[in-house]
Amino acid sequence: MNTSFQTLFDTYNWDDTLASINAKTSQDVEFALAKTKRDLEDFKALISPAAKPYLEQMAQQSRLITKKRFGNTIQMYVPMYLSNECQNICTYCGFSMTNKIPRRTLTDAEILKEVAFLKEKGYDHILLVTGEANKTVGVPYIKHAMELIKDQFSNITIEVQPLHQDEYEELIQANLYAVLVYQETYHRAEYKKHHPKGKKSNFDFRLETPDRLGRAGIHKIGLGALFGLEDWRVDSFFTALHLKYLQKTYWKTKYSISFPRLRPHSGGLEPKVEMTDRDLVQTICAFRLLDEDVELSMSTRESETFRNNIVHLGVTSLSAESKTNPGGYVVEPQSLEQFEISDERPTETIAKMLQNNGLEPVWKDWENNW
């Protein structure tokens, strides 16, 4: 019988978890900070309100651990949106099926134009992104796009609709390196509210996607929650619970965590629970103190100032000059974005910022045998 995170997940209660986090004391935080190997109870303490006065200490420890494990490097990657066609209704997304926008899926020639621009910038790790539309941008389209560009990148990551295990196996055979799949929120009722229609409305199918990826033998899985849909502390805990389960079950696979906060889009949704900059720093540091090996990624959703400061505090990979619309780099720069970018600086400026901070931007760190 196939193992599943859902079995573990169903033993937890959202409200009880929130109460447990809020009950953590300064003594619990100090106990967690004094340890060299931390568990999920320590993680609860580190994301709790009681940890707020300890943020500087958490940041210092996070910085030291990250430097020890990853050195003075930041992995650079870039997203390339292939399509904004989508069959889901998502309350927070500019690509939602109900939004009356021009839909576009890139042709081969358009993909190659976008790739030429990104290669000129120096990128060697690419993230291919689509809306969730199986008929238009299903496995055949994704596989074809990968084959079209595979000789130009060391590895290819995708962020598309959740697939079945055999579909992932097919893409892995075509040299897929990693898959990002965010649960958005681990709160069942709130999840359903924000995903009322489409395949994405199936909470359990999405929840079990990393299991299907692990069984398929993927090299790396990216996890995350969209902070703002529900209480960020509880969503952070369930992300950490998910991570630890996966690491134990699929121990050959690498893992990364992303930290997207709700951003404006066409038809915008205001965050239910605000996550401040200090809250986000606390969460990033807590993940680093929980796990010194996990990759922590920061997108251009965040501001210049925030990204300039966070590069020393636990983050190991960074995107730059991102466009969240298909063809946004060269083909059709004015088309509708999935969400608004905050840090719009050119790639060269980001690279220079890292160098000025004593960090080396890494464009290539692992290569598939094509």
N, C-alpha and C positions, 0 to 999 in steps of 0.2 A: 504494500500500500504506500502511495506517495505521501511524504511528509508535507505539512502545510503550516504556515505561520498562523493561519486562522484559528487552529486548535488552541494555540497559546493565547492569541489575542482575545478569544472569547472567554478566557478565564479572568479578564480584567474588566473593571467597570470605570467608565469615564469620570463620574462624580467622585467615586472613592479615590481614584488616582489624583484628581485635583486636590482633594482634601489632604491626602498624604503628602503631596508636594508642599502645600501651604502650611502644614504642621511642622515642617523641618525648622530647626532652631539654629542659632549661631554656633552652638556646640557641635551640631551635626555638620555644619559647613567647615568648621575648623578641623574636625575629625577627617573629613574628606580631603581637605587640603594637605593634611599631614601624611597621607598615604601615598605610596608610589604606584599601587595598582588599585584601581577603583571599580566598584560595581554599580549596578543601576540604582541602588539606594543612595549611594554617594552622588550619582548624577542628579537624582531628585533634589538633593540638598543644594547642589551647585546651580540649579536653575530656579531655586525657590526665592521668594521675596527676602528670606533671611540672608541670602548670599549677596545682596546688593552692596552692603558696606565693604565687601571683600573683593570687589571687582578688580581693583588694582593688583592685588595679590594673585588673583586668578589669571589676569593678563600676563603678569611676569612669568608665572609658571608655564602658561601656554606657549609663550614665546620661546622659552628655553627648551621645552620638549620638542617643539616644531623644528627649531634650529638643529637640535641633536639628531633628529630622525631624517629631516629633509634637507639640511644644510641651508645655505643662503640662496635658494632657488625658488622661482615661481613658474609653474607650468602654464604656458599660454595656449589658449584654444579659441576657436571662433565658431559661432553658430551660422548655418546657412539654411534659410527657410525655403523649402521646395514648393510648398503649397499652403494656401489658407482655406482650402475647401474642408468643411467639417460637417458631420452629421449629428453632432451633439449640441445640446443647449447647456452652456456653462455661464453662470451669471456674471463671472468676473473676466471673461475673455473676449477680446475684440473679434475673434474668429467664430464666435458662437453662431449656430445655424440661424438664429432669429435676427441677427444683425444684417441689415440690407446693405451689403458691401459688394463691390466687384470681386469675383472669385478668380484666382489665378493659380495654375499649376505649371511649373517651369518645364520647358521643352529641353531636349538635349543641348541644343545650341545655347540656350539661355543659362543652363547649368554651367556649361563650360566658360561662358563669359564671366559669371560670378566667381568661379574657381580661379580664373586667370587673375582677377583683381586680388583675391585673398592670397594667392601664391606670391604675388608681387609684394605683399605686405610681410611675407615671411612665415605664414602659418603652415604647420605641418600636421596639426591635429584638428580635425573638423567634426562638428556636431551637425548632423542633418536633422531638420525639424519639419514636421508636417502637421496639419490639422488631422483630425481623426475621421477619415473618409475611406472606408475599406475598398469601395469600388473604384475610386479614382486614384488613390495613393495607397493601395494595398501592397502586399509583399512583392508582386512582380515589378511594380514601379520602383519601390525602394531598392530592390536587388539590382535593377537595371541602373539606377542612379549610382549605386555603390561601384558597380563594375565600370561605369563610365569614368569615374574619377579616382579609382583606387591606386593607380600608378603615380598619383600626384601627392598622396598623403601617407604618412607613416602608419596611421590608423584612423579608422572611421567609427564614430559613435552616433547612435540615433536616439531621437526622442519623438516617438510616433505613438499610434494607438497600441494598447496592450495586445500581444499576439499569443498564439498557442505554441506549445513547446516545439512541435515539429516545424513550425514556421521560423522560430528562432534558430533551430538547428540548421535549416536551409540557409539562413542569412549568415550564420557562423561559418558554414562551409564556403561562403562567398567572402570570408575574411572580415566579418563584423567583429569589432573589438570590444565595444561596450554599449550598454543600453541605460538610459536615464528614464526612470518611471516614478513619478511623484504621486503619492496617495492624495495630495491636496489637503485633506483633513482626515484624521482617524475617527472623527465623531460621525457615527452612522447617520443619525437624523439630519445633522447639518450638511453632511455630504449629499444626501438625497435632495435637500432643499436647493443646493447649488448646481446639481446635475439632474434635472427633472426628466430629461428625455435624451435618448441615444444610448449607444452601447456603454458609454462611460457612466451611466446611471447605475450600473451593476457594481456595487461596492465590493462584493466578495471577489469578483473576477479580477478587479484591479488589485485588490489586496494580495492576491495569490500570484500576481505576475512575477515578482522576484523569485518565487519558488520555481516557476516554469523556466525562468532564465537560468537558475542554478542547476536544475536538472539537465538543461540543454548544454551546460558546460561553457557559459559565457565567461570571458576573461575578466570583465568588470561590470558591476551593477551600481547605478547611482540612485540614491534615495533622497527624499525630502518632503516637506509639507509646505503648503502655501500659507505663510503666516498672516493672519488677519481674518481668516474664515472662522476660526474658533480660538479658544484659549491657547496661546503659543506655548505655554509651559507644558500642557498636557500633550499637544501635538509633538513637541520636542521629545518628551519621554517615550511616546509610542514609536517615534522614528528611531530612537536609541534601542528600544526593545526589539524592533524589527532588525536593526543592524546586528545586534548581538546574536539573535536567533540565526540569521543568515550566515554569519561568520562561523558559527559552530556547525551548521548543517552543510554548508557548501564552502568548506575551508580552503579550497584551491582558488576561489574567486576573490578578486580585489573589490574594494568598496569605496564609494565616495558619497559625501553628503553635501547638498546644496541648501541655501538659506533664502529662498525667494520671499519677499514681502509683497503684499497686494499692491499693485501699481495701477494708476489710472489707465483707462482704455475707453473706446467708443461705447457710450451707454453706461459708464462707470459704476462700480460698486464700492461703497465706503467700507473700510474694515470694521468688522464686528468688535474685535478686540485689538486695540492699538499696541504695536510693538515698537518701542522707542529705539533709538540708536544704541543706548546703553543696554537695553534688553537684548538686542541682537549680538552685541559684543559678549555679553554674559553667556548667551547660548553657544556661540562659536567656541569660546574658551572652555565651556563645560564639555563640549564634544571632544575637544583636544585632550582635556584632562582625563576623560573616560577612555580614549583610545588614541595612542600615539601614532598608530599606523594608518588610520583612515585618512583619505584625501578629503580636504575641505575646500569647496569651490565657491567663488564669489562672482556674480554676474554684473553686468552694467545696469541692472535695476537700481543699484545704489549710487549715491552721489560721489563726486570727485573726492571731496574731503573724507568721507567715510572710507572709501576704498584706499586712499592714500595711507590711512592710519591702520587699517585692518591687516595690511600685508605683513605686518610684524607679529600679529597676535594669534596665528594659528592657520590662516588660509594658505593653501598650497597650489591652487590653480585659479587663473583669472582669465576672463574674456575681455575683449577690447573692441571698440568701434563696431559693436554689434548692431545689426539691423534685424528687426523682427517681422519683416514683411517679405514675401517671396519676390526675389529680384531686387531687393532693397539696396544692394551695393552698386549695381551698374544698370541692370535691365529696366527697373521701374522704381526709382528711389522714392517717388511720392505716393506709392500705394499704402493702404491702411496697415498700421502696425498692430501686432497682437497686443502689445502693451507699450507704454511710453518708457523710453530709455532715459536714465538720469545722467549717467556718465557718457558723454558723447565725444570725448577726446579721441584723436586719431591714435592708431596703434603705436606709431613712433613716439608719441608723447607719453603713453603709458609705459613703454619700454624704458624711456629715459627716466621717468619717475622712479621705476624700480631700481635702476642703476644708481640713481642719486641716493636711494635708501640702502645701498650696499647689497642689493639683491640682483641675481642674474636671471633674466627672462629665458626660459628654456623652451625652444620651439619643437624639439624632438627628443623624446626619452625612451621610446620603445617602438619597434618596427615589426610589422607582420611580414611573413614570407609569402609574398604574392605569387 
